[in-house]
Amino acid sequence: MKYLITVFITLISIQLLSAQESVENKELDSLYVEDQIYFSITYNILGNKLLGVKQNGFSGGYHLGFIKDIPINKKRNVALGIGLGISSNSFNQNLQISEVNNEFRFNVLSTGDFDKNRFSMYQFEVPFEFRWRTSTAETYNFWRIYIGFKLGYVFSSKTKFVSSSVMNKVNIQDAINKFQYGLTISIGYDSWNLHLYYALNTIFQDQMLENESIDLNTIKAGLIFYIL
């Protein structure tokens, strides 16, 4: 979480400077841009689950970043966007991950075997977007549809298991596909927007459960807020 706070302070400083320049530009002409800080809260869903694998509790994602807007038409309501951000994602489920002799072992637990079983991923993100909106230089509340692609680099990943008799933490960075990527869409009005993400690759890299490949991927659904 400290990474998110540091990035947030940095992005706010950059955006305040950009906003001042934007106001000056609007007074001179209508060549405005929609440079934005974004903050997203998502519910994380595991796709391609193996038989017996289930989620439990709330699996959440928190995403924070900045997107540079690049208009591509005269009305400046169609644009490309490229950004940089950071995110934290957790998954509460019944797939226990342990490490034995430098090898990762996966085991499906029954619901009565544990109090908590969660793995988390922290990553830097680079979103790319094709952006359509009904905004003008003087309109601050508008409809938008942003379709895009997001590339992420996982810089830290761990799992935590808690039962009545055991509490165990394992660094699973070497089991994770460090590059995560997928398709995104954001639809909404003003600051409130629905956001969906569908991963095109798997969470884990070359991991097996009882001779079956673990091909779990991530689906995220939630809200994204854009701040000018």
Residue frames as a rotation matrix with the C-alpha (Angstrom) as fourth column:
MET 1
0.563 0.827 0.000 0.00
0.827 -0.563 0.000 0.00
0.000 0.000 -1.000 0.00
LYS 2
0.271 -0.524 -0.808 2.92
0.270 -0.764 0.586 2.38
-0.924 -0.377 -0.065 0.64
TYR 3
-0.737 -0.496 0.460 3.75
0.547 -0.037 0.836 2.13
-0.398 0.868 0.298 -3.09
LEU 4
-0.022 0.831 0.556 0.23
0.941 -0.170 0.291 3.33
0.336 0.530 -0.778 -3.95
ILE 5
0.702 0.272 -0.659 0.50
0.572 -0.767 0.293 6.30
-0.425 -0.582 -0.693 -1.57
THR 6
-0.232 -0.890 -0.393 3.87
0.268 -0.447 0.853 7.36
-0.935 0.093 0.342 -3.02
VAL 7
-0.736 0.002 0.677 2.60
0.677 0.038 0.735 7.12
-0.024 0.999 -0.029 -6.60
PHE 8
0.315 0.945 0.086 -0.60
0.938 -0.324 0.124 8.97
0.145 0.041 -0.989 -5.69
ILE 9
0.479 -0.199 -0.855 1.32
0.359 -0.844 0.398 11.95
-0.801 -0.498 -0.333 -4.24
THR 10
-0.623 -0.782 -0.004 3.58
0.258 -0.211 0.943 12.07
-0.738 0.587 0.333 -7.30
LEU 11
-0.535 0.485 0.692 0.64
0.828 0.137 0.544 11.91
0.169 0.864 -0.474 -9.72
ILE 12
0.549 0.740 -0.389 -1.27
0.808 -0.589 0.019 14.62
-0.215 -0.324 -0.921 -7.87
SER 13
0.064 -0.619 -0.782 1.74
0.170 -0.766 0.620 16.94
-0.983 -0.173 0.056 -8.17
ILE 14
-0.857 -0.378 0.351 2.06
0.364 0.039 0.931 16.25
-0.366 0.925 0.104 -11.90
GLN 15
-0.203 0.877 0.437 -1.66
0.955 0.079 0.284 16.73
0.215 0.475 -0.854 -12.46
LEU 16
0.480 0.349 -0.805 -1.77
0.608 -0.793 0.019 20.07
-0.632 -0.499 -0.593 -10.62
LEU 17
-0.433 -0.717 -0.546 0.95
-0.032 -0.593 0.804 21.40
-0.901 0.366 0.234 -12.92
SER 18
-0.859 0.147 0.490 -0.83
0.510 0.310 0.802 19.99
-0.034 0.939 -0.342 -15.98
ALA 19
0.129 0.987 -0.090 -4.16
0.985 -0.139 -0.107 21.47
-0.118 -0.075 -0.990 -14.87
GLN 20
0.186 -0.133 -0.973 -2.61
0.226 -0.958 0.174 24.94
-0.956 -0.252 -0.149 -14.59
GLU 21
-0.825 -0.533 -0.190 -1.22
-0.096 -0.199 0.975 24.68
-0.557 0.823 0.113 -18.11
SER 22
-0.610 0.657 0.443 -4.58
0.791 0.482 0.375 23.32
0.033 0.579 -0.814 -19.36
VAL 23
0.340 0.749 -0.569 -6.48
0.745 -0.584 -0.324 26.32
-0.575 -0.313 -0.756 -17.98
GLU 24
-0.167 -0.493 -0.854 -4.06
-0.176 -0.837 0.518 28.70
-0.970 0.237 0.053 -19.68
ASN 25
-0.954 -0.207 0.216 -4.42
0.142 0.321 0.936 26.81
-0.263 0.924 -0.277 -22.95
LYS 26
-0.229 0.950 0.211 -8.22
0.964 0.252 -0.087 26.89
-0.136 0.183 -0.974 -22.77
GLU 27
0.323 0.312 -0.894 -8.13
0.315 -0.926 -0.209 30.65
-0.892 -0.215 -0.397 -22.42
LEU 28
-0.469 -0.607 -0.642 -6.06
-0.436 -0.473 0.765 30.85
-0.768 0.639 -0.043 -25.60
ASP 29
-0.487 0.294 -0.822 -7.76
-0.791 0.252 0.558 28.19
0.371 0.922 0.110 -27.70
SER 30
0.520 0.774 0.361 -9.74
-0.848 0.517 0.114 24.96
-0.099 -0.365 0.926 -27.58
LEU 31
0.144 -0.548 -0.824 -6.82
-0.436 0.712 -0.550 22.56
0.888 0.438 -0.136 -27.92
TYR 32
0.200 0.019 0.980 -7.63
-0.978 0.067 0.198 20.85
-0.062 -0.998 0.032 -24.65
VAL 33
-0.417 -0.288 -0.862 -6.73
-0.319 0.935 -0.158 17.34
0.851 0.209 -0.482 -23.51
GLU 34
0.688 0.676 0.263 -8.21
-0.547 0.245 0.801 14.95
0.477 -0.695 0.538 -20.97
ASP 35
-0.428 -0.844 -0.322 -5.04
-0.189 0.433 -0.882 14.03
0.884 -0.317 -0.345 -19.06
GLN 36
0.504 0.788 0.353 -6.35
-0.602 0.027 0.798 12.13
0.620 -0.615 0.488 -16.04
ILE 37
-0.767 -0.490 0.414 -5.45
-0.637 0.508 -0.579 10.47
0.074 -0.708 -0.702 -12.79
TYR 38
0.133 0.837 -0.531 -7.42
-0.525 0.514 0.678 7.23
0.840 0.188 0.508 -12.41
PHE 39
-0.734 -0.236 0.637 -8.32
-0.668 0.416 -0.617 5.19
-0.119 -0.878 -0.463 -9.36
SER 40
-0.039 0.694 -0.719 -10.06
-0.649 0.530 0.546 1.84
0.760 0.488 0.430 -9.67
ILE 41
-0.480 0.021 0.877 -11.58
-0.739 0.530 -0.417 -0.64
-0.473 -0.848 -0.239 -7.23
THR 42
-0.147 0.379 -0.914 -12.35
-0.801 0.497 0.335 -4.08
0.581 0.781 0.230 -8.63
TYR 43
0.469 0.256 0.845 -13.68
-0.631 0.767 0.118 -7.46
-0.618 -0.589 0.521 -7.61
ASN 44
-0.373 -0.757 -0.537 -11.19
-0.927 0.284 0.243 -10.07
-0.032 0.588 -0.808 -8.83
ILE 45
0.681 0.657 0.324 -12.54
-0.586 0.754 -0.298 -13.29
-0.440 0.013 0.898 -10.32
LEU 46
-0.475 -0.823 0.312 -10.51
-0.471 0.537 0.700 -16.38
-0.743 0.185 -0.643 -11.16
GLY 47
0.507 0.592 -0.627 -11.20
-0.848 0.210 -0.487 -17.76
-0.156 0.778 0.608 -14.63
ASN 48
0.232 -0.365 -0.902 -10.38
-0.527 0.732 -0.432 -21.23
0.818 0.575 -0.022 -15.97
LYS 49
-0.007 -0.203 0.979 -10.67
-0.989 0.145 0.023 -22.81
-0.147 -0.968 -0.201 -12.51
LEU 50
-0.743 -0.282 -0.607 -9.74
-0.347 0.938 -0.010 -26.45
0.572 0.203 -0.795 -12.04
LEU 51
0.216 0.853 -0.476 -12.26
0.049 0.477 0.877 -28.86
0.975 -0.213 0.062 -10.58
GLY 52
0.351 0.019 -0.936 -12.68
0.881 0.333 0.337 -28.17
0.318 -0.943 0.100 -6.87
VAL 53
-0.753 -0.647 -0.123 -11.07
0.655 -0.717 -0.239 -24.72
0.067 -0.261 0.963 -6.88
LYS 54
0.362 0.919 0.156 -13.40
0.824 -0.394 0.407 -22.12
0.436 -0.019 -0.900 -5.39
GLN 55
-0.578 -0.455 0.677 -13.18
0.103 -0.864 -0.493 -18.51
0.810 -0.215 0.546 -4.28
ASN 56
0.253 0.637 -0.728 -14.30
0.904 0.113 0.412 -17.37
0.345 -0.762 -0.548 -0.85
GLY 57
0.088 -0.177 -0.980 -14.57
0.649 -0.736 0.191 -13.98
-0.755 -0.654 0.050 0.78
PHE 58
0.931 0.228 -0.286 -13.77
-0.006 -0.772 -0.636 -10.75
-0.365 0.594 -0.717 -1.05
SER 59
0.023 -0.914 0.406 -10.95
0.890 0.204 0.408 -10.73
-0.456 0.351 0.818 -3.62
GLY 60
0.818 0.406 -0.408 -10.12
0.298 -0.905 -0.304 -7.09
-0.493 0.127 -0.861 -4.30
GLY 61
-0.048 -0.820 0.571 -8.00
0.993 -0.098 -0.058 -5.00
0.103 0.564 0.819 -6.61
TYR 62
0.680 0.158 -0.716 -6.83
0.327 -0.939 0.104 -1.39
-0.657 -0.305 -0.690 -6.15
HIS 63
0.055 -0.584 0.810 -5.38
0.998 0.037 -0.042 0.48
-0.005 0.811 0.585 -9.12
LEU 64
0.672 0.083 -0.735 -3.88
0.243 -0.963 0.113 3.97
-0.699 -0.255 -0.668 -9.28
GLY 65
-0.238 -0.816 0.527 -2.20
0.857 0.079 0.510 5.78
-0.458 0.573 0.680 -12.15
PHE 66
0.002 0.141 -0.990 -2.01
-0.239 -0.961 -0.138 8.60
-0.971 0.237 0.032 -14.68
ILE 67
0.102 0.110 0.989 -3.05
0.855 0.499 -0.143 8.57
-0.509 0.860 -0.043 -18.36
LYS 68
-0.629 -0.364 -0.687 -1.78
-0.081 -0.848 0.524 11.00
-0.773 0.386 0.504 -20.99
ASP 69
0.386 0.878 0.282 -4.49
0.383 0.125 -0.915 11.97
-0.839 0.461 -0.288 -23.50
ILE 70
-0.754 -0.632 -0.178 -3.60
0.032 -0.306 0.952 12.30
-0.656 0.712 0.250 -27.22
PRO 71
0.298 0.938 -0.176 -6.57
-0.157 -0.134 -0.978 13.60
-0.942 0.319 0.107 -29.30
ILE 72
-0.652 -0.549 0.523 -6.63
0.350 0.393 0.850 12.38
-0.672 0.737 -0.064 -32.91
ASN 73
-0.116 0.616 0.779 -9.51
0.968 -0.106 0.228 14.36
0.223 0.781 -0.583 -34.46
LYS 74
-0.569 -0.135 0.811 -10.43
0.240 -0.971 0.007 18.03
0.787 0.199 0.584 -34.86
LYS 75
0.415 0.817 0.400 -13.27
-0.262 -0.314 0.913 17.93
0.871 -0.484 0.084 -32.29
ARG 76
-0.559 -0.786 0.264 -10.82
-0.542 0.106 -0.834 16.28
0.627 -0.609 -0.485 -29.85
ASN 77
0.235 0.682 0.693 -13.48
-0.957 0.289 0.041 13.87
-0.172 -0.672 0.720 -28.62
VAL 78
0.984 -0.109 -0.142 -11.59
0.074 0.970 -0.230 10.86
0.163 0.216 0.963 -29.99
ALA 79
0.402 -0.874 0.274 -8.16
-0.896 -0.437 -0.081 10.16
0.190 -0.213 -0.958 -28.58
LEU 80
0.323 -0.441 -0.838 -5.49
0.234 0.895 -0.380 7.68
0.917 -0.074 0.392 -27.70
GLY 81
0.717 -0.097 0.690 -4.32
-0.658 -0.423 0.623 7.27
0.231 -0.901 -0.367 -24.12
ILE 82
0.222 -0.691 -0.688 -1.14
0.295 0.720 -0.628 5.88
0.929 -0.063 0.364 -22.59
GLY 83
0.661 0.156 0.734 -0.41
-0.567 -0.536 0.625 5.75
0.491 -0.829 -0.266 -18.91
LEU 84
-0.438 -0.779 -0.448 1.56
-0.041 0.516 -0.856 4.44
0.898 -0.357 -0.258 -15.99
GLY 85
0.374 0.642 0.669 0.20
-0.755 -0.209 0.622 3.05
0.539 -0.738 0.406 -12.75
ILE 86
-0.834 -0.552 -0.017 0.50
-0.407 0.635 -0.657 0.59
0.373 -0.541 -0.754 -9.90
SER 87
0.223 0.974 -0.038 -1.93
-0.714 0.189 0.674 -1.95
0.664 -0.123 0.738 -8.48
SER 88
-0.798 -0.305 0.519 -2.51
-0.587 0.587 -0.557 -4.40
-0.135 -0.750 -0.648 -5.65
ASN 89
0.065 0.819 -0.570 -4.59
-0.789 0.392 0.473 -7.55
0.611 0.419 0.672 -6.24
SER 90
-0.700 -0.236 0.674 -5.65
-0.644 0.616 -0.454 -10.30
-0.308 -0.752 -0.583 -3.84
PHE 91
-0.118 0.625 -0.771 -7.41
-0.620 0.560 0.549 -13.62
0.775 0.543 0.322 -4.39
ASN 92
-0.424 0.090 0.901 -9.11
-0.815 0.396 -0.424 -15.49
-0.395 -0.914 -0.094 -1.55
GLN 93
0.342 0.464 -0.817 -9.63
-0.792 0.610 0.014 -19.12
0.506 0.642 0.576 -2.55
ASN 94
0.740 0.045 0.671 -8.98
-0.514 0.680 0.522 -22.74
-0.432 -0.731 0.527 -1.55
LEU 95
0.813 -0.563 -0.152 -5.86
0.225 0.544 -0.808 -23.49
0.537 0.622 0.569 -3.63
GLN 96
0.852 -0.522 -0.037 -3.06
-0.088 -0.213 0.973 -23.80
-0.516 -0.826 -0.228 -1.08
ILE 97
0.712 -0.701 -0.043 0.46
-0.062 -0.002 -0.998 -23.03
0.699 0.713 -0.045 -2.31
SER 98
0.835 -0.527 0.159 3.51
-0.141 0.074 0.987 -24.30
-0.532 -0.846 -0.012 -0.43
GLU 99
0.514 -0.755 -0.408 7.19
-0.711 -0.109 -0.695 -24.59
0.480 0.647 -0.592 -1.24
VAL 100
0.798 -0.275 0.536 9.11
-0.168 0.753 0.636 -27.82
-0.579 -0.598 0.555 -0.70
ASN 101
0.035 -0.898 0.438 12.76
0.553 0.383 0.740 -28.18
-0.832 0.216 0.510 -1.73
ASN 102
-0.642 -0.309 -0.701 12.51
-0.204 -0.813 0.546 -25.09
-0.739 0.494 0.459 -3.94
GLU 103
-0.879 0.466 0.099 9.46
0.256 0.288 0.923 -26.48
0.402 0.837 -0.372 -5.73
PHE 104
-0.645 0.722 0.250 5.93
-0.761 -0.579 -0.292 -25.14
-0.065 -0.379 0.923 -5.46
ARG 105
-0.902 0.424 -0.085 3.17
0.423 0.906 0.038 -27.52
0.093 -0.002 -0.996 -4.45
PHE 106
-0.616 0.775 0.138 -0.54
-0.714 -0.624 0.318 -26.87
0.332 0.097 0.938 -5.03
ASN 107
-0.892 0.358 -0.276 -3.33
0.434 0.847 -0.307 -28.50
0.123 -0.394 -0.911 -3.06
VAL 108
-0.329 0.867 0.374 -7.11
-0.248 -0.462 0.852 -28.00
0.911 0.187 0.367 -3.15
LEU 109
-0.997 -0.056 0.056 -8.45
-0.062 0.121 -0.991 -27.55
0.049 -0.991 -0.124 0.38
SER 110
-0.177 0.972 -0.154 -11.89
0.810 0.233 0.538 -28.33
0.559 -0.030 -0.829 1.73
THR 111
0.196 0.330 0.923 -13.73
-0.005 -0.941 0.337 -25.39
0.981 -0.071 -0.183 3.29
GLY 112
0.964 0.260 0.055 -13.15
-0.061 0.017 0.998 -26.63
0.258 -0.966 0.033 6.85
ASP 113
0.506 -0.834 -0.219 -9.37
0.833 0.539 -0.126 -26.93
0.223 -0.119 0.967 6.54
PHE 114
-0.599 -0.794 0.108 -8.43
0.763 -0.606 -0.224 -23.25
0.243 -0.052 0.969 6.95
ASP 115
0.138 0.567 -0.812 -9.41
0.679 -0.651 -0.339 -19.81
-0.721 -0.504 -0.475 8.18
LYS 116
0.667 0.006 -0.745 -7.68
-0.410 -0.832 -0.373 -17.83
-0.623 0.554 -0.552 5.45
ASN 117
-0.041 -0.701 0.712 -5.94
0.650 0.523 0.552 -18.72
-0.759 0.485 0.434 2.19
ARG 118
0.896 0.349 -0.274 -4.97
0.105 -0.767 -0.633 -15.87
-0.431 0.539 -0.724 -0.11
PHE 119
-0.137 -0.946 0.293 -2.37
0.919 -0.011 0.395 -14.97
-0.371 0.324 0.871 -2.69
SER 120
0.711 0.301 -0.636 -1.56
0.193 -0.953 -0.236 -11.40
-0.676 0.045 -0.735 -3.65
MET 121
0.025 -0.682 0.731 0.17
1.000 0.021 -0.014 -9.71
-0.006 0.731 0.682 -6.57
TYR 122
0.481 0.008 -0.877 1.62
0.181 -0.979 0.090 -6.20
-0.858 -0.202 -0.472 -6.77
GLN 123
-0.031 -0.446 0.894 2.40
0.946 0.275 0.170 -4.81
-0.322 0.851 0.414 -10.19
PHE 124
-0.550 -0.151 -0.822 3.30
-0.163 -0.945 0.283 -1.82
-0.819 0.290 0.495 -12.29
GLU 125
0.132 0.716 0.685 0.81
0.721 0.405 -0.562 -1.20
-0.681 0.568 -0.463 -15.11
VAL 126
-0.841 -0.288 -0.457 0.92
-0.122 -0.722 0.681 0.47
-0.527 0.629 0.572 -18.52
PRO 127
0.065 0.937 0.342 -2.61
0.484 0.271 -0.832 1.07
-0.873 0.220 -0.436 -19.90
PHE 128
-0.982 -0.183 -0.052 -3.23
0.035 -0.440 0.897 1.83
-0.187 0.879 0.439 -23.58
GLU 129
-0.211 0.977 -0.013 -6.67
0.455 0.086 -0.886 3.16
-0.865 -0.193 -0.463 -24.57
PHE 130
-0.794 0.246 0.556 -8.76
0.429 -0.419 0.800 4.17
0.430 0.874 0.227 -27.57
ARG 131
-0.661 0.426 -0.618 -10.98
0.517 -0.338 -0.786 6.90
-0.544 -0.839 0.003 -26.11
TRP 132
-0.519 0.595 0.614 -14.33
0.421 -0.447 0.789 8.33
0.744 0.668 -0.019 -27.20
ARG 133
-0.539 0.351 -0.766 -16.20
0.740 -0.236 -0.629 10.96
-0.402 -0.906 -0.133 -25.18
THR 134
0.318 0.732 0.602 -18.79
0.872 -0.475 0.117 13.74
0.372 0.488 -0.790 -25.50
SER 135
0.225 -0.296 -0.928 -16.54
0.719 -0.593 0.363 16.36
-0.658 -0.749 0.079 -23.89
THR 136
0.613 -0.194 0.766 -15.59
0.478 -0.681 -0.555 19.83
0.629 0.707 -0.324 -25.10
ALA 137
-0.467 -0.861 0.201 -13.14
0.388 -0.403 -0.829 22.42
0.795 -0.309 0.522 -23.75
GLU 138
-0.572 0.313 0.758 -15.93
-0.654 -0.732 -0.191 23.83
0.495 -0.605 0.624 -21.54
THR 139
0.529 0.832 -0.165 -17.71
-0.607 0.507 0.611 20.57
0.593 -0.223 0.774 -20.63
TYR 140
-0.479 -0.745 0.464 -16.55
-0.848 0.255 -0.465 18.80
0.228 -0.616 -0.754 -17.49
ASN 141
-0.263 0.477 0.839 -19.36
-0.374 0.751 -0.544 16.23
-0.890 -0.457 -0.019 -17.21
PHE 142
0.003 0.188 -0.982 -19.59
-1.000 0.024 0.001 13.89
0.024 0.982 0.188 -20.17
TRP 143
0.871 0.299 0.389 -20.14
-0.280 0.954 -0.106 10.33
-0.403 -0.017 0.915 -21.37
ARG 144
-0.048 -0.934 -0.354 -17.16
-0.989 -0.006 0.150 8.18
-0.142 0.357 -0.923 -22.22
ILE 145
0.975 0.097 0.201 -16.25
-0.075 0.991 -0.113 4.79
-0.210 0.095 0.973 -23.67
TYR 146
0.167 -0.977 -0.132 -12.59
-0.981 -0.178 0.077 3.80
-0.099 0.116 -0.988 -23.33
ILE 147
0.995 0.086 0.045 -11.47
-0.078 0.983 -0.167 0.49
-0.059 0.163 0.985 -24.87
GLY 148
0.423 -0.906 -0.007 -7.92
-0.884 -0.411 -0.224 -0.66
0.200 0.101 -0.974 -24.34
PHE 149
0.591 -0.453 -0.668 -5.13
0.279 0.891 -0.357 -3.02
0.757 0.024 0.653 -23.46
LYS 150
0.729 -0.340 0.594 -3.21
-0.676 -0.497 0.545 -3.15
0.110 -0.799 -0.592 -20.20
LEU 151
0.313 -0.740 -0.595 0.29
0.148 0.657 -0.739 -4.53
0.938 0.143 0.315 -19.67
GLY 152
0.832 -0.004 0.554 1.45
-0.530 -0.297 0.794 -5.28
0.161 -0.955 -0.249 -16.14
TYR 153
-0.075 -0.882 -0.465 4.73
-0.170 0.471 -0.866 -6.31
0.983 0.014 -0.185 -14.54
VAL 154
0.899 0.406 -0.163 4.41
0.042 0.291 0.956 -8.22
0.436 -0.866 0.245 -11.24
PHE 155
0.013 -0.950 0.311 7.22
-0.437 -0.285 -0.853 -7.08
0.900 -0.125 -0.419 -8.94
SER 156
-0.824 -0.252 0.508 6.03
-0.566 0.320 -0.760 -8.89
0.029 -0.913 -0.406 -5.81
SER 157
0.142 0.882 -0.448 3.78
-0.620 0.433 0.654 -11.86
0.771 0.185 0.609 -5.11
LYS 158
-0.879 -0.415 0.233 3.09
-0.427 0.472 -0.771 -13.87
0.210 -0.778 -0.592 -1.98
THR 159
0.010 0.883 -0.470 0.59
-0.064 0.470 0.881 -16.23
0.998 0.021 0.061 -0.40
LYS 160
-0.702 -0.142 0.698 -0.73
-0.681 -0.153 -0.716 -16.43
0.208 -0.978 0.010 3.16
PHE 161
-0.083 0.633 -0.769 -2.33
0.028 0.773 0.633 -19.47
0.996 0.031 -0.082 4.75
VAL 162
-0.682 -0.056 0.729 -3.94
-0.697 -0.250 -0.672 -19.42
0.220 -0.967 0.132 8.20
SER 163
0.006 0.689 -0.724 -5.58
0.074 0.722 0.688 -22.31
0.997 -0.058 -0.047 10.05
SER 164
0.886 0.406 0.223 -6.34
-0.189 -0.122 0.974 -23.01
0.423 -0.906 -0.031 13.71
SER 165
0.798 -0.603 -0.008 -2.81
0.343 0.443 0.828 -24.37
-0.495 -0.663 0.561 14.20
VAL 166
-0.165 -0.887 0.432 -0.66
0.892 0.053 0.449 -22.91
-0.421 0.460 0.782 11.40
MET 167
0.826 0.252 -0.504 0.16
-0.020 -0.881 -0.472 -19.53
-0.563 0.400 -0.723 9.88
ASN 168
-0.026 -0.845 0.534 2.37
0.670 0.382 0.637 -19.73
-0.742 0.374 0.556 6.82
LYS 169
0.702 0.150 -0.696 3.61
-0.335 -0.792 -0.510 -17.15
-0.628 0.591 -0.506 4.29
VAL 170
0.094 -0.646 0.757 5.34
0.683 0.595 0.423 -18.07
-0.724 0.477 0.498 1.02
ASN 171
-0.114 -0.228 -0.967 7.00
-0.552 -0.795 0.252 -15.88
-0.826 0.563 -0.035 -1.60
ILE 172
0.237 0.307 0.922 5.56
0.487 0.784 -0.386 -17.17
-0.841 0.540 0.036 -4.90
GLN 173
0.319 -0.149 -0.936 7.21
-0.564 -0.823 -0.061 -14.67
-0.762 0.547 -0.347 -7.23
ASP 174
-0.685 -0.701 -0.199 8.97
-0.591 0.375 0.714 -17.44
-0.426 0.607 -0.671 -9.16
ALA 175
-0.614 0.532 0.584 5.68
0.534 0.824 -0.190 -19.26
-0.582 0.195 -0.790 -9.80
ILE 176
0.339 0.814 -0.472 3.95
0.256 -0.563 -0.786 -16.22
-0.905 0.145 -0.399 -11.32
ASN 177
0.134 -0.207 0.969 3.91
0.970 -0.171 -0.171 -15.01
0.201 0.963 0.178 -14.91
LYS 178
-0.429 -0.394 -0.813 5.64
0.682 -0.731 -0.006 -11.71
-0.592 -0.557 0.583 -14.24
PHE 179
-0.951 0.190 -0.245 4.11
-0.300 -0.759 0.578 -10.07
-0.076 0.623 0.779 -17.31
GLN 180
-0.391 0.906 0.160 0.31
0.655 0.396 -0.643 -9.92
-0.647 -0.146 -0.749 -17.09
TYR 181
-0.934 0.081 -0.349 -1.74
-0.280 -0.773 0.570 -8.46
-0.223 0.630 0.744 -19.92
GLY 182
-0.482 0.831 0.276 -5.37
0.779 0.551 -0.298 -8.20
-0.400 0.072 -0.914 -20.97
LEU 183
-0.528 0.423 0.737 -8.21
0.488 -0.559 0.670 -6.23
0.696 0.713 0.089 -22.52
THR 184
-0.723 0.281 -0.631 -10.04
0.509 -0.401 -0.762 -3.38
-0.467 -0.872 0.147 -20.76
ILE 185
-0.357 0.621 0.697 -13.19
0.513 -0.493 0.703 -1.35
0.780 0.609 -0.143 -21.20
SER 186
-0.747 0.171 -0.642 -14.46
0.514 -0.463 -0.722 1.61
-0.421 -0.870 0.257 -19.17
ILE 187
-0.439 0.708 0.554 -17.95
0.494 -0.324 0.807 3.04
0.751 0.627 -0.208 -19.70
GLY 188
-0.133 0.459 -0.879 -19.62
0.972 -0.113 -0.206 5.79
-0.193 -0.881 -0.431 -17.74
TYR 189
0.467 0.376 0.800 -20.52
0.482 -0.867 0.126 9.40
0.741 0.327 -0.586 -17.09
ASP 190
0.698 -0.279 0.660 -18.41
-0.558 -0.789 0.257 12.06
0.449 -0.548 -0.706 -15.34
SER 191
-0.217 -0.876 0.431 -16.20
-0.965 0.126 -0.230 10.52
0.147 -0.466 -0.873 -12.61
TRP 192
-0.042 0.292 0.955 -18.24
-0.550 0.792 -0.266 7.30
-0.834 -0.537 0.128 -12.18
ASN 193
0.094 -0.020 -0.995 -17.48
-0.965 0.245 -0.096 4.54
0.245 0.969 0.004 -14.64
LEU 194
0.852 0.157 0.499 -17.84
-0.259 0.955 0.142 0.77
-0.454 -0.251 0.855 -14.89
HIS 195
0.067 -0.915 -0.398 -14.54
-0.998 -0.066 -0.015 -0.98
-0.012 0.398 -0.917 -15.56
LEU 196
0.913 0.189 0.362 -13.83
-0.185 0.982 -0.044 -4.50
-0.364 -0.027 0.931 -16.85
TYR 197
-0.036 -0.951 -0.307 -10.52
-0.993 -0.002 0.121 -6.31
-0.116 0.309 -0.944 -17.39
TYR 198
0.936 0.269 0.228 -10.02
-0.237 0.958 -0.160 -9.73
-0.262 0.096 0.960 -18.97
ALA 199
0.064 -0.993 0.096 -6.55
-0.636 0.033 0.771 -11.29
-0.769 -0.110 -0.630 -18.80
LEU 200
0.693 0.119 -0.711 -5.21
-0.699 0.351 -0.623 -12.90
0.176 0.929 0.327 -21.96
ASN 201
-0.173 -0.755 -0.633 -2.56
-0.321 0.651 -0.688 -14.96
0.931 0.084 -0.354 -20.19
THR 202
0.496 0.384 -0.779 -2.40
0.450 0.654 0.608 -17.14
0.743 -0.652 0.152 -17.08
ILE 203
0.854 -0.159 0.496 -1.49
-0.485 -0.591 0.645 -16.09
0.190 -0.791 -0.582 -13.54
PHE 204
0.492 -0.662 0.566 0.90
-0.307 0.477 0.824 -18.96
-0.815 -0.579 0.031 -12.92
GLN 205
0.300 -0.533 -0.792 3.82
-0.947 -0.064 -0.315 -20.07
0.117 0.844 -0.524 -15.06
ASP 206
-0.124 -0.375 -0.919 4.25
-0.452 0.845 -0.284 -23.79
0.883 0.380 -0.275 -15.79
GLN 207
-0.711 -0.041 0.702 2.59
-0.690 0.233 -0.686 -24.98
-0.135 -0.972 -0.194 -12.57
MET 208
-0.479 0.471 -0.741 0.71
-0.219 0.753 0.620 -28.25
0.850 0.459 -0.257 -12.18
LEU 209
-0.295 0.452 0.842 -1.98
-0.917 0.114 -0.382 -29.69
-0.269 -0.885 0.381 -9.92
GLU 210
0.045 0.243 0.969 -2.13
-0.162 0.959 -0.233 -33.51
-0.986 -0.147 0.083 -10.02
ASN 211
-0.589 -0.475 0.654 -0.65
0.522 0.393 0.756 -33.61
-0.617 0.787 0.017 -13.54
GLU 212
0.346 0.722 0.599 -3.07
0.936 -0.305 -0.174 -30.95
0.057 0.621 -0.782 -14.78
SER 213
-0.615 -0.631 0.473 -1.87
0.642 -0.749 -0.164 -27.52
0.457 0.203 0.866 -15.87
ILE 214
-0.039 0.552 -0.833 -3.02
0.802 -0.480 -0.355 -24.59
-0.596 -0.682 -0.424 -13.70
ASP 215
-0.598 -0.139 0.789 -4.36
0.736 -0.485 0.472 -22.12
0.317 0.863 0.393 -16.25
LEU 216
0.229 0.690 -0.686 -6.07
0.878 -0.451 -0.161 -19.64
-0.420 -0.566 -0.709 -13.93
ASN 217
-0.577 -0.375 0.725 -6.50
0.622 -0.778 0.092 -16.16
0.530 0.504 0.682 -15.35
THR 218
-0.716 0.209 -0.666 -7.87
0.475 -0.553 -0.684 -12.91
-0.511 -0.807 0.297 -13.95
ILE 219
-0.218 0.709 0.670 -11.20
0.661 -0.398 0.636 -11.21
0.718 0.582 -0.382 -14.61
LYS 220
-0.799 -0.106 -0.592 -11.78
0.539 -0.564 -0.626 -7.87
-0.268 -0.819 0.507 -12.86
ALA 221
-0.109 0.821 0.560 -15.06
0.641 -0.373 0.671 -5.97
0.760 0.432 -0.486 -12.56
GLY 222
-0.169 0.034 -0.985 -15.58
0.926 -0.338 -0.170 -2.75
-0.338 -0.941 0.026 -10.68
LEU 223
0.892 0.450 -0.029 -15.54
0.432 -0.872 -0.231 1.03
-0.129 0.194 -0.972 -10.75
ILE 224
-0.257 -0.953 0.159 -12.93
0.966 -0.256 0.029 3.41
0.013 0.162 0.987 -12.10
PHE 225
0.723 0.435 -0.536 -12.77
0.511 -0.860 -0.008 7.10
-0.464 -0.268 -0.844 -11.24
TYR 226
-0.018 -0.697 0.717 -11.11
0.919 -0.294 -0.263 9.67
0.394 0.654 0.646 -13.51
ILE 227
0.548 0.094 -0.831 -9.83
0.582 -0.757 0.298 12.92
-0.601 -0.647 -0.469 -11.97
LEU 228
0.681 -0.274 0.679 -8.86
0.520 -0.472 -0.712 15.84
0.516 0.838 -0.179 -14.22
